Amino acid sequence: MDKQTEYLDTNIIVGYLKKKNDERVHSNKIINELKRKRPNVTVVIPQVVLGEAITKIIEKEEEGELVEDPLYKLGKIIKDVNAETPSPTPESLQVASRLLKKDTRLKPTDALIVAQALCDRNSTLLVTTDRDLIGNKEITKYEEIMRREEKRRTKLRISGGNKKVKKLKK
């Protein structure tokens, strides 16, 4: 079976760290699925996701929205899913820049997260609940171009981790 990688976006990580709500339940299902060891799948949490997650932890911890000791739990997620935590490559920085020029609604961090997944030939999934990413026509076009140019081995799905993404409270 071919090696594949699955990427996690910040909203899944932060959702997992929240106290009980719909977002927590959804993220918990995703993280628990990823904890099941699948020898052909590598979980990737880009460093930009970790940076965003830590920023959100600082913001939301003051508001009392998070579980106890969220930084420890963040480290535990990385360990439990045996995640790789790569920094961006020069190629992913170029792809992010191109995506930002094509779609002005994209935030730079989102463009970089998507670009890292796109530049990984073996990536098959980016799990997110971000509606600016799911079904984004510019990302889809760019992904198709990369496959035609044989820079990607397979199609990258950008999905909420299930068939239908529920509208979640922020």
TORTIFI-145989 format. One record per residue (C-alpha): residue in one letter; x, y, z. Coordinates in steps of 0.001 Angstrom, whole numbers, plus 500000, padded with zeros to 6 digits. Layout:
AXYZ...
END
This chain:
M500000500000500000D501329503479499053K502494505876501735Q500160508808502323T500069511855504559E497147513562506249Y497392517158507446L495608518786510379D494542522427510437T494588524627513525N490823524574514066I490870520796514608I493654521057517210V492053523984519058G488629522342518877Y490079519289520612L491399521498523414K488080523236524080K485709522320526871K482676520299525803N480873521719522769D480099520644519195E483551521660518028R485203519531520729V483081516492519864H483919516817516152S487660517329516758N487741514497519303K486392512070516692I489051513137514208I491951512950516683N490787509559517988E490616508232514423L494158509458513792K495384507754516985R494633504408515368K497967503414513976R497874502931510224P501322501937508940N500871503592505552V499609506953506930T501718509762508353V499962512557510237V501397516028509659I500852519084511823P502784521930510172Q504742524267512436V502520527160511355V499550525196512769L501392524747516056G502141528478516186E498513529371515512A497351526814518091I499618528251520788T498347531765520008K494735530551520264I495533528714523516I496835531947525040E493725533857523899K491142531253524865E492739530116528123E492174533583529554E488521533279528555G488189529906530326E487191528077527131L489857525366527190V490479522117529008E492957522096531863D496645522264530840P496095522774527074L499800523054526170Y500464519636527693K497476518250525776L498778519813522559G502053517960523036K500105514797523797I498168515087520521I501448515306518591K502798512266520410D499585510195520303V499112510567516537N502880510291515980A502760513524513977E505516515049511959T505812518830512448P507632520239509415S508518523839508731P507617525313505338T509842524582502359P510887527229499806E508475525575497350S505546525788499786L506314529486500403Q506121530101496629V502859528163496327A501365530078499289S502326533369497633R500656532313494373L497482531244496207L497316534580498041K497535536429494718K494746534293493217D492384534435496238T492439537581498348R490085536023500930L492784533567502029K494728534421505155P498512534019504841T498621531260507476D495841529326505725A497598529686502378L500811528350503901I499071525365505521V497381524456502230A500619525017500321Q502520522626502583A499895519958501958L499925520651498206C503718520415498001D503687517031499717R503325514561496819N501853511945499155S499255514096500915T495717512870500516L493795514899503104L493785518264504865V491322518107507757T489815521516508494T486501523166509239D487578526403507557R485002527255504914D487524529488503120L489522526330502343I486854523677501787G485636523859498203N487966526777497374K488070526977493563E491549528533493364I493052525840495588T491294523155493561K492599524612490275Y496135524833491597E495990521277492941E494846520009489513I497725521834487814M500213520270490240R498825516794489490R499026517394485713E502645518490486166E503219515301488204K504163517256491316R501424515407493178R500766511685493212T497091511852494143K494236514292494664L494272516319497890R490912516346499661I490218519336501884S487486518224504208G486013518508507671G486946514905508347N483480513624507578K481106513840504635K479387517028505773V481001519915507619K478667521300510233K478654525017510829L480548525251514093K480561528085516625K483791530053516682
END
